[in-house]
Amino acid sequence: MSRAAVSIPSNIAEGSARESDQEFKRYLEIALGSAFELETQLLLAVRVGYLDETHMGTVLTSLHQNQSGINALIQKLKK
């Protein structure tokens, strides 16, 4: 989970330094994939009892907002 969580902002930062919007978009897509990977790992951790569901709604809401923001940037760069 830590690796996926760190990968999200790291790929956004690395992509922002690239030469073209196309390259930036590719790094945003990788960041989005990491965000979905993190979501899956969180849900599995709750399911197997490693994490308590108490604050999971807040965590998932925040993660979904980040996923939406990344996706919006990707869509903007496609145009």
GIQUI-V888485 format. One record per helix or strand of 2 or more residues. SS is the DSSP state (H for helix, E for strand). FROM is the first residue (numbers start at 1). LEN is the number of residues. If there is no record, write none. Layout:
# GIQUI-V888485
ss:SS from:FROM len:LEN
ss:SS from:FROM len:LEN
This chain:
# GIQUI-V888485
ss:H from:2 len:15
ss:H from:21 len:27
ss:H from:56 len:23
